[in-house]
């Protein structure tokens, strides 16, 4: 994670230095406003990586639907937003899918599921706090605006010291000094490419939210889970059963139903 975010910082800094893009300078006022949401962002990345160590991609995708449930409840209590019956039906179907998927998962791992549940809470917290932090951050910038590149720069720059702390906290220094992976050029090539992909995902997500809205973003995200789950099963040859496959499909359909219900929900 540290190296991927470092690559993103290098790319954005280079583009800004060349005058191709514009970014807001990192002032202490801006850092103080953005730091809490960045801590959640780092926790979201870390827990996602840990969960993928134990759970297959398809089940991670289905379990991520729990995030929608937590977000909906959070909106109700934090922002007094009420949802209609179709939304709650969709959320109930997501919970049923997650439970049935876990019960029929041939590669069930309690540690992996624990990391993923924590990831769902952190992801929901990130989405609930990001919009408010974005509005507050604009007020402390020099231009009064905060574009997508500036937000990507903030997230990745502030994550670097947190990443260093986590390396020592999880005692990864010994592993880094002994693993032969660091001496393989292919490893560094793949890691660098993943940094480019991470930057592209961060930027396009921010841009998409600015250009459309949370509802459309939710719909596209739900549709995206279908090819992602299928690709995860086929590429990694995940052992599965008919019951587990049905649970995964049920969860994907529930995600699409949730997005449609949100689109039809009254303002």
C-alpha positions as CSV (number, residue, x, y, z in Angstrom):
1,X,0.0,0.0,0.0
2,X,2.8,2.4,0.9
3,X,4.5,1.9,-2.5
4,X,1.3,2.2,-4.5
5,X,0.4,5.4,-2.8
6,X,3.9,6.7,-3.2
7,X,3.7,6.1,-7.0
8,X,0.4,8.1,-7.1
9,X,2.1,11.0,-5.2
10,X,5.1,11.0,-7.6
11,X,2.8,11.0,-10.7
12,X,0.5,13.8,-9.5
13,X,3.5,15.9,-8.3
14,X,5.2,15.5,-11.6
15,X,2.1,16.5,-13.6
16,X,1.6,19.5,-11.3
17,X,5.2,20.5,-11.6
18,X,5.0,20.4,-15.4
19,X,1.9,22.5,-15.4
20,X,-0.3,19.8,-16.9
21,X,-2.7,19.8,-13.9
22,X,-3.3,22.1,-11.0
23,X,-3.3,21.1,-7.3
24,X,-3.9,22.9,-4.1
25,X,-0.9,23.4,-1.9
26,X,-0.9,21.3,1.2
27,X,-1.4,23.7,4.1
28,X,-1.6,22.7,7.7
29,X,-5.2,23.9,7.8
30,X,-6.1,21.7,4.9
31,X,-4.2,18.7,6.4
32,X,-6.0,19.1,9.7
33,X,-9.4,19.0,8.0
34,X,-8.6,16.1,5.7
35,X,-6.6,13.9,8.2
36,X,-9.6,12.2,9.9
37,X,-11.1,11.0,6.6
38,X,-7.6,9.9,5.5
39,X,-7.2,7.7,8.5
40,X,-10.5,6.0,7.5
41,X,-9.2,5.7,3.9
42,X,-6.0,4.0,5.0
43,X,-7.9,1.6,7.3
44,X,-10.3,0.8,4.4
45,X,-7.3,-0.1,2.1
46,X,-5.6,-2.2,4.8
47,X,-8.6,-4.2,5.8
48,X,-9.5,-4.8,2.2
49,X,-6.0,-6.3,1.5
50,X,-6.2,-8.4,4.7
51,X,-9.6,-9.8,3.8
52,X,-8.4,-10.8,0.3
53,X,-5.7,-12.9,1.9
54,X,-8.4,-15.3,3.2
55,X,-11.5,-14.8,1.1
56,X,-12.0,-15.2,-2.6
57,X,-12.9,-12.2,-4.8
58,X,-16.5,-13.2,-5.4
59,X,-17.4,-13.5,-1.7
60,X,-15.6,-10.2,-0.9
61,X,-17.7,-8.6,-3.6
62,X,-21.0,-9.9,-2.2
63,X,-20.0,-9.1,1.4
64,X,-19.3,-5.5,0.3
65,X,-23.1,-5.2,-0.1
66,X,-23.2,-5.0,3.7
67,X,-21.6,-1.5,3.3
68,X,-24.8,-0.3,1.7
69,X,-26.8,-1.4,4.7
70,X,-24.5,0.4,7.1
71,X,-24.5,3.5,5.0
72,X,-28.3,3.6,4.8
73,X,-28.6,3.2,8.6
74,X,-25.9,5.9,9.0
75,X,-27.7,8.3,6.7
76,X,-30.9,7.7,8.7
77,X,-29.4,8.5,12.1
78,X,-26.7,11.1,11.2
79,X,-28.5,13.0,8.5
80,X,-32.2,12.2,9.3
81,X,-32.7,10.7,5.8
82,X,-35.6,8.3,5.4
83,X,-35.7,5.5,2.9
84,X,-38.8,4.0,1.3
85,X,-39.8,0.3,1.6
86,X,-38.1,-0.8,-1.6
87,X,-34.7,0.3,-0.3
88,X,-35.2,-1.6,2.9
89,X,-36.3,-4.7,1.0
90,X,-33.1,-4.5,-1.1
91,X,-31.0,-4.1,2.0
92,X,-32.7,-7.1,3.6
93,X,-31.9,-9.2,0.5
94,X,-28.3,-8.1,0.8
95,X,-28.1,-9.3,4.4
96,X,-29.7,-12.6,3.4
97,X,-27.2,-13.0,0.6
98,X,-24.2,-12.3,2.8
99,X,-25.3,-14.7,5.4
100,X,-26.2,-17.5,2.9
101,X,-22.9,-16.9,1.0
102,X,-20.9,-17.3,4.2
103,X,-22.7,-20.5,5.2
104,X,-22.2,-22.1,1.8
105,X,-18.6,-20.8,1.3
106,X,-16.3,-23.8,0.8
107,X,-13.3,-21.7,1.7
108,X,-14.8,-19.9,4.7
109,X,-12.3,-18.3,6.9
110,X,-13.4,-16.5,10.1
111,X,-10.4,-14.2,10.2
112,X,-11.0,-13.1,6.6
113,X,-14.7,-12.5,7.3
114,X,-13.8,-10.4,10.4
115,X,-11.5,-8.2,8.3
116,X,-14.2,-7.8,5.7
117,X,-16.8,-6.8,8.2
118,X,-14.4,-4.2,9.6
119,X,-13.8,-3.0,6.0
120,X,-17.5,-2.6,5.4
121,X,-17.8,-0.3,8.5
122,X,-14.8,1.7,7.4
123,X,-16.0,2.0,3.8
124,X,-19.4,3.2,5.0
125,X,-17.8,5.7,7.4
126,X,-15.6,7.0,4.5
127,X,-18.6,7.6,2.2
128,X,-20.6,9.2,5.0
129,X,-17.8,11.6,6.0
130,X,-16.2,12.3,2.7
131,X,-18.8,14.7,1.3
132,X,-18.9,16.8,4.5
133,X,-15.0,16.9,4.6
134,X,-14.9,17.9,1.0
135,X,-17.2,20.9,1.6
136,X,-15.2,21.9,4.7
137,X,-11.8,21.5,2.9
138,X,-12.9,23.9,0.1
139,X,-13.3,26.7,2.7
140,X,-9.7,26.4,3.8
141,X,-8.1,26.3,0.3
142,X,-6.6,29.4,-1.3
143,X,-8.7,29.1,-4.4
144,X,-11.9,28.1,-2.6
145,X,-12.1,24.9,-4.7
146,X,-10.7,21.4,-4.4
147,X,-10.4,19.4,-7.7
148,X,-10.0,15.7,-8.0
149,X,-6.2,15.7,-8.4
150,X,-5.9,17.7,-5.2
151,X,-8.1,15.2,-3.3
152,X,-6.1,12.3,-4.7
153,X,-2.9,14.1,-3.7
154,X,-4.2,14.7,-0.2
155,X,-5.3,11.1,0.3
156,X,-2.1,9.5,-0.9
157,X,0.4,12.0,0.6
158,X,-1.2,11.8,4.1
159,X,-1.3,8.0,3.9
160,X,2.5,7.7,3.5
161,X,3.4,8.4,7.2
162,X,0.5,6.3,8.3
163,X,1.8,3.5,6.1
164,X,5.2,3.7,7.7
165,X,3.7,3.4,11.1
166,X,1.7,0.4,10.0
167,X,4.8,-1.3,8.7
168,X,6.4,-1.2,12.1
169,X,3.1,-1.9,13.9
170,X,2.6,-5.1,12.0
171,X,6.3,-6.0,12.2
172,X,6.8,-6.1,8.4
173,X,10.4,-4.8,8.5
174,X,11.8,-8.3,9.1
175,X,9.8,-9.7,6.2
176,X,10.8,-6.9,3.9
177,X,14.5,-7.4,4.6
178,X,14.4,-11.2,4.0
179,X,11.8,-11.7,1.2
180,X,13.3,-12.5,-2.2
181,X,10.4,-10.7,-4.0
182,X,12.1,-7.3,-3.6
183,X,15.0,-8.6,-5.7
184,X,12.7,-9.5,-8.6
185,X,12.3,-6.8,-11.4
186,X,8.9,-8.3,-12.3
187,X,7.6,-7.7,-8.8
188,X,8.5,-4.0,-9.0
189,X,7.0,-3.7,-12.4
190,X,3.7,-5.2,-11.3
191,X,3.7,-3.1,-8.1
192,X,4.4,0.1,-10.2
193,X,1.6,-0.8,-12.6
194,X,-0.7,-1.3,-9.6
195,X,0.2,2.2,-8.4
196,X,-0.9,3.6,-11.8
197,X,-4.2,1.6,-11.5
198,X,-4.7,2.9,-7.9
199,X,-4.3,6.4,-9.1
200,X,-6.7,5.9,-12.0
201,X,-9.3,4.3,-9.7
202,X,-9.0,7.2,-7.2
203,X,-9.2,9.9,-9.8
204,X,-12.1,8.4,-11.8
205,X,-14.1,7.7,-8.6
206,X,-13.8,11.4,-7.5
207,X,-14.5,12.7,-11.0
208,X,-17.5,10.4,-11.4
209,X,-19.0,11.5,-8.1
210,X,-18.6,15.2,-9.1
211,X,-20.1,14.7,-12.6
212,X,-23.1,12.5,-11.7
213,X,-24.0,11.7,-8.1
214,X,-24.1,9.1,-5.4
215,X,-27.1,7.3,-6.9
216,X,-25.7,6.8,-10.3
217,X,-22.3,5.8,-8.8
218,X,-24.1,3.2,-6.7
219,X,-25.9,1.8,-9.8
220,X,-22.6,1.5,-11.8
221,X,-20.9,0.0,-8.7
222,X,-23.6,-2.7,-8.4
223,X,-23.4,-3.6,-12.1
224,X,-19.6,-3.7,-11.8
225,X,-19.8,-6.4,-9.1
226,X,-21.2,-8.9,-11.6
227,X,-18.2,-9.2,-14.0
228,X,-15.8,-8.8,-11.1
229,X,-17.3,-11.8,-9.2
230,X,-17.3,-13.9,-12.4
231,X,-13.7,-12.9,-13.2
232,X,-12.6,-13.6,-9.7
233,X,-14.0,-17.2,-9.7
234,X,-12.7,-18.0,-13.2
235,X,-9.2,-16.4,-13.0
236,X,-8.3,-17.8,-9.5
237,X,-10.2,-21.1,-10.0
238,X,-12.1,-20.7,-6.7
239,X,-13.7,-23.9,-5.5
240,X,-17.4,-23.3,-5.2
241,X,-20.7,-25.1,-5.0
242,X,-24.1,-24.6,-6.6
243,X,-25.5,-23.2,-3.3
244,X,-22.6,-20.7,-3.0
245,X,-22.8,-19.7,-6.6
246,X,-26.6,-19.1,-6.2
247,X,-25.9,-17.0,-3.1
248,X,-23.3,-14.9,-5.0
249,X,-25.8,-14.3,-7.9
250,X,-28.5,-13.5,-5.4
251,X,-26.3,-10.9,-3.8
252,X,-25.4,-9.3,-7.1
253,X,-29.1,-9.1,-8.1
254,X,-29.9,-7.6,-4.7
255,X,-27.2,-4.9,-5.3
256,X,-28.8,-3.9,-8.6
257,X,-32.2,-3.9,-7.0
258,X,-30.8,-1.6,-4.3
259,X,-29.5,0.8,-6.9
260,X,-32.8,0.9,-8.8
261,X,-34.7,1.4,-5.6
262,X,-32.4,4.4,-4.7
263,X,-33.0,5.9,-8.2
264,X,-36.8,5.7,-7.7
265,X,-36.6,7.0,-4.1
266,X,-38.3,10.3,-3.5
267,X,-36.0,13.2,-2.8
